[in-house]
Every structure is written in C-alpha cells, then in structure tokens.
C-alpha cells in the first residue's frame, strides 16, 4: 500500500485551527477523498472535537487525544491512535495540534517503526491571530520554551494563514508581514478571515487509494493521555516525500553495519542548524544489541533497546543537502571498513 499523506494543522490558541480543519474536511469531501482526523486538546472536555465530529460524514473517521499535549504524551498512545485510523484506509490524515505543540514533534513521531512505512509527512499549515501574534514574544517572555514553540510553528510552516484581518490597518499588516518574513522567508503568507484560503496546493498531490477487502466501518474513539502537559512557496522533493510542497525534509539513510558513535555525532553536528532532528535504531561498534539514537540541537542521546530488529536512521531538517549527506554517510562506512 502507498504511504498515507499526513497534513499537520498548527497554530497558537484561538488562531483558527479548527475552522481550518473544517475547511480541509469540506475540501476533501468535494474531491471524493476519505479523510481521517487526529485531534489533540489540552483539556479533558472535548470542545472542538465535538464541533468537528458534528460536521463529519459517516465515512469520515476521527481519533482524539485529550488532557495533554501530543508532544508530551507517550508515543505509544499517538502511534496507537494513528494505527487505528490507518485500519480504515483513509486517503489523507489531518492532525490538529494543541496551540502549544511543536509540529516538528509530530513529524518525529511519524518515523516510529510502526508508522514509517505506512505514512508520509506532507504539509504543515500554521494559523495566526493577526491581533495578538506580535505580542506573544513579550507576553511569554518568562517562558522561553513557549516563545520558541510559537516561533517554530511559523518557521516550519508551508503555508502561513493570518486570520482575523477584517479590521487590520496597513501599518499593522506591514509590521506583521516583516516579522513573519524574518522567521520564514519562503512560505506563502495568506491574510484572510475564518481560514478562507485556496487549498489546491495542499490537495493536488493527494490521490485516492485502492481499498482492500479488509476495509472496515468508520471508527470513533477517544484516547486520554496519562501525562499532563509539560514543556521544558518552494517545492522540496525527497525519496520519502515526493510531490509535497513542504520545506521540512525527511530522508532515510541506509544502514551498512555497525556505526561508530563519535563519527556519526560529528557528521550530524556538521549540518546544524538545518538538521532539526535525527533518529534511528542502530548497531553500534564495540557494543552488543540495538541502540536508539536521538539527535536534536547538537545533542545526541543513546539508549539500548530490546525487541527491535529493523535498522534505520531518519533525518528531519530544512533545506538539507540530501545528496551530500548521503555521500558523506557512505564515505563514513567505507573508511570504517578500510580501517578494520
């Protein structure tokens, strides 16, 4: 089966994400596509989810993660919800994040062993409140992590949707545009109301899947994370994401044998800050078993893992020189083989 495209809806609290999700569902219906939805809300009361569910057709399916942020919940819960959606064989999966979630975290989750062959990251859509976005940095100054999250929602967006613009003054619009362009130079910025935008660029590469006989009836389920929330236009083509207009790239490096930890760490640091994350299950020279390697912000962590037999290393970044990285990766193994 082809990999299912995943569209991420991001944006701070009250910026119009759910309205955009409703438009995405409507557009999917008009294109005869079967969508699935994974919604994440911080509270225990499912407010937005009820609104969306009331508008969904019988063939459209939803999973919910309540009372916590998708970034901080256990990965098994996120993966489990995605797997339930996949059993229904949707044409596209929409993931609506909480207002304080970092989209990169979700892309990272899509590379988990249970999902990496079944789904592919497609696009990030970020919504903004035109009245308050410029104030966020000062309002949240005491919480650097929150400030960074709000900025990252813009920096990694493929389309930036500025809502609530009906009474916007030109001076404010110019100031806001300048601030957004400083954070994201390439992605389209749309000034609108109620998330009314042309969605052709999102859907043009999403096609119908050939359904199998195992297709089941629609599923509606609620999953509540045990952990509360805590937080410490330019096409890019990769082998994992052909046809997507995303600035965020993913690339899988082939494993030719045990890796030398220090050499790998040095290679990854070479591409800072463009390399956002790297994650893989790898055999390590001089050590027994399999290790989970996670890289972010020039820091690398290694953890021994049981019951994993699939070796792979996934890179996630912006404007990465993919071919160059693959060449250096091959050279690293060749030098190791020569030294042995």
C-alpha positions in Angstrom: 0.0 0.0 0.0 1.2 3.5 -0.7 2.1 5.7 2.3 -0.8 7.9 3.6 0.0 11.6 3.5 -0.3 13.5 6.8 -1.2 17.1 6.9 -0.4 19.0 10.2 -2.6 21.9 11.3 -0.6 24.1 13.7 -1.0 27.5 15.4 -1.4 29.1 18.8 -4.5 29.0 20.9 -7.5 30.7 19.3 -5.9 31.3 15.9 -8.5 29.4 13.8 -7.1 25.8 13.6 -10.4 24.1 14.0 -12.0 26.3 11.4 -9.2 25.4 9.0 -9.7 21.7 9.8 -13.4 22.0 8.9 -12.4 23.6 5.6 -9.9 20.8 4.9 -12.6 18.2 5.6 -15.0 20.0 3.3 -12.4 20.2 0.5 -11.6 16.5 0.9 -15.2 15.6 0.5 -15.5 17.8 -2.6 -12.6 15.9 -4.1 -14.1 12.5 -3.2 -11.2 11.8 -0.8 -11.8 9.9 2.5 -10.1 11.8 5.3 -9.2 10.8 8.9 -8.6 13.2 11.8 -6.4 13.0 14.8 -7.3 15.9 17.2 -5.3 16.9 20.3 -6.7 19.1 23.1 -5.1 20.1 26.3 -8.4 19.9 28.3 -10.4 16.9 29.5 -13.5 18.4 27.8 -13.7 17.8 24.1 -15.0 21.1 22.8 -13.5 21.4 19.3 -13.7 17.7 18.7 -17.5 17.7 19.2 -17.8 20.6 16.7 -15.8 18.8 14.1 -17.5 15.4 14.7 -20.9 17.1 14.2 -19.9 18.1 10.7 -18.1 14.9 9.6 -19.8 12.5 7.3 -20.4 8.8 8.2 -17.4 7.6 6.2 -15.0 10.1 7.9 -13.2 9.0 11.0 -11.5 10.6 14.0 -9.2 9.8 16.9 -8.8 12.2 19.9 -6.0 12.8 22.4 -7.4 14.7 25.4 -6.0 16.2 28.6 -2.4 16.6 27.4 -0.2 17.7 24.5 0.7 15.4 21.7 4.4 16.4 22.1 4.5 15.2 25.7 2.1 12.2 25.7 3.5 8.8 25.4 4.5 7.9 21.9 2.6 4.6 22.1 -0.7 6.5 22.5 0.0 8.6 19.5 1.1 5.6 17.4 -1.9 3.6 18.6 -4.3 6.3 17.5 -2.6 6.6 14.1 -2.8 2.8 13.7 -6.5 2.8 14.4 -7.0 5.5 11.7 -4.9 3.5 9.3 -7.1 0.4 9.6 -9.8 2.4 7.9 -7.5 3.1 4.9 -8.1 6.9 4.6 -6.7 8.9 1.6 -5.3 11.5 3.9 -4.8 12.1 7.7 -5.3 15.6 9.2 -3.6 16.1 12.6 -4.8 19.2 14.5 -2.3 20.1 17.3 -2.9 22.0 20.5 -1.9 25.6 20.5 1.3 24.9 22.4 2.5 22.0 20.3 5.6 22.0 18.1 4.9 20.5 14.7 8.4 19.0 14.5 7.5 16.7 17.3 4.7 15.1 15.3 6.9 14.7 12.2 9.4 12.9 14.5 6.6 10.5 15.7 5.8 9.6 12.1 9.2 8.0 11.9 8.4 5.4 14.6 8.9 1.8 13.4 5.1 1.1 13.4 4.4 4.1 11.2 7.3 4.9 9.0 6.3 2.6 6.1 2.6 3.4 6.4 2.5 7.2 6.4 4.5 10.2 5.0 4.6 13.7 6.2 3.0 16.0 3.6 2.4 19.6 4.7 2.3 22.0 7.7 -0.4 24.7 7.8 0.1 27.3 10.6 -2.7 29.7 11.6 -2.1 33.0 13.3 -4.2 35.6 15.1 -3.4 38.9 13.5 -4.3 40.9 16.6 -2.0 39.1 19.1 0.8 37.4 17.3 3.3 40.3 17.7 2.5 40.4 21.4 3.3 36.8 22.1 7.0 37.2 22.5 6.7 39.8 25.2 3.7 38.1 26.9 5.5 34.8 27.1 9.0 36.2 27.8 9.3 34.3 31.1 8.7 31.0 29.2 11.4 30.7 26.6 10.3 27.2 25.6 6.8 28.6 24.8 8.2 31.5 22.8 10.4 29.1 20.8 7.3 26.9 20.1 5.2 29.8 18.8 8.1 30.9 16.6 8.8 27.3 15.3 5.1 27.0 14.3 5.8 29.8 11.8 9.4 28.8 10.9 8.5 25.3 9.7 5.1 26.2 8.1 4.5 25.5 4.4 1.6 28.0 4.4 1.1 30.7 7.0 -2.6 31.7 7.4 -3.1 35.1 9.2 -6.7 35.2 10.5 -8.9 38.0 11.8 -7.8 40.6 9.3 -11.1 42.3 8.7 -10.2 45.5 10.6 -6.4 45.3 10.1 -4.6 48.6 9.4 -2.0 48.7 6.7 0.7 49.7 9.2 0.0 46.7 11.4 -0.1 44.4 8.4 3.3 45.7 7.2 4.8 45.2 10.6 3.4 41.7 11.0 4.5 40.7 7.5 8.0 41.9 8.2 8.1 39.9 11.4 6.8 36.7 9.7 9.3 37.1 6.8 12.1 37.3 9.3 11.1 33.9 10.7 10.1 32.3 7.4 11.4 33.7 4.1 9.9 31.3 1.6 6.4 30.0 2.6 3.3 31.8 1.3 1.6 34.1 3.8 -2.2 34.5 3.3 -4.1 37.3 5.1 -7.7 36.2 5.5 -10.7 35.7 7.8 -12.1 32.4 9.1 -9.2 30.4 7.4 -10.7 31.0 3.9 -7.8 30.1 1.6 -7.3 28.2 -1.6 -6.3 24.6 -0.7 -5.2 23.4 -4.2 -1.6 23.3 -3.2 -2.4 21.0 -0.3 -4.5 18.6 -2.2 -3.0 18.5 -5.7 -0.7 15.6 -4.9 -3.2 13.6 -2.7 -4.9 10.8 -4.7 -7.4 8.1 -4.0 -6.1 4.8 -2.6 -7.1 1.4 -3.9 -9.2 0.0 -1.0 -8.7 -3.7 0.0 -11.4 -6.1 1.2 -10.3 -5.5 4.8 -11.8 -2.1 4.8 -13.9 -1.6 7.9 -16.7 0.6 9.1 -16.0 4.1 10.5 -14.4 4.3 13.9 -14.9 7.0 16.5 -12.8 6.6 19.7 -11.3 8.8 22.4 -7.9 8.2 23.9 -6.8 10.2 27.0 -3.1 10.6 27.7 -2.0 9.8 31.2 0.6 12.5 31.3 -0.4 16.2 31.9 1.1 18.8 29.6 4.7 19.8 30.3 7.1 21.7 28.1 10.7 22.4 29.2 6.3 28.7 -2.0 9.1 26.3 -2.8 8.9 22.6 -3.6 11.2 20.2 -1.9 11.4 16.6 -3.2 12.9 13.7 -1.2 12.5 10.0 -1.6 10.1 9.9 1.3 8.0 12.9 0.3 7.7 13.2 -3.4 5.3 15.9 -4.6 5.0 17.6 -1.2 5.5 21.3 -1.0 6.9 21.1 2.4 10.1 23.0 3.5 10.7 20.3 6.1 12.5 17.3 4.5 12.8 13.7 5.7 15.4 11.3 4.4 16.3 7.8 5.4 20.0 6.7 5.5 20.7 3.0 4.7 22.5 1.0 7.4 25.5 -0.9 6.2 26.7 -2.3 9.5 27.6 -1.1 13.0 28.2 2.7 13.3 30.9 4.5 15.2 29.0 6.7 17.6 31.5 9.6 17.7 31.8 9.7 13.9 28.0 9.8 13.5 27.6 12.5 16.1 30.3 14.6 14.3 28.5 14.1 10.9 25.2 15.2 12.3 26.6 18.3 14.0 28.0 19.4 10.6 24.5 20.3 9.4 23.4 22.4 12.4 21.1 24.3 12.4 19.5 22.9 9.3 19.2 19.4 10.7 16.4 19.6 13.2 16.3 16.0 14.3 17.8 12.7 13.6 16.5 9.4 15.0 17.3 5.8 14.3 17.8 2.3 15.6 21.4 1.3 15.0 24.0 -1.3 15.9 27.0 0.4 17.5 30.6 -0.6 17.0 32.0 -2.3 20.1 28.6 -2.8 21.7 26.0 -5.6 21.7 22.4 -5.2 20.7 20.5 -2.3 19.2 20.5 1.3 20.2 18.0 4.1 19.8 19.9 7.3 18.8 18.2 10.6 19.1 19.7 13.9 18.0 18.4 17.5 18.5 20.1 20.9 19.0 23.6 19.4 18.6 23.0 16.9 21.4 22.9 13.2 20.9 21.4 10.5 23.2 21.9 6.8 23.0 19.6 4.2 24.7 19.8 0.4 24.4 16.6 -1.0 23.0 15.1 -4.5 23.2 12.9 -6.3 20.6 13.8 -4.1 17.6 15.3 -5.7 14.6 14.7 -3.1 11.9 17.8 -0.9 11.4 17.3 2.6 10.1 18.3 6.3 10.5 15.9 9.1 9.6 16.9 12.8 9.2 14.5 15.7 9.6 15.5 19.2 8.5 15.0 22.3 6.5 16.9 22.9 3.2 19.3 20.0 3.8 21.8 19.0 1.1 20.4 15.4 1.0 22.8 14.1 -1.7 25.8 15.5 0.1 24.7 13.9 3.4 24.2 10.5 1.7 27.7 10.7 0.1 29.4 11.5 3.5 27.4 8.7 5.1 28.7 6.3 2.5 32.2 7.6 3.0 32.0 7.1 6.7 31.2 3.4 6.3 33.9 3.0 3.6 36.6 4.5 5.9 35.4 2.3 8.8 35.7 -0.8 6.5 39.2 0.2 5.4 40.4 0.6 9.0 39.2 -2.8 10.0 
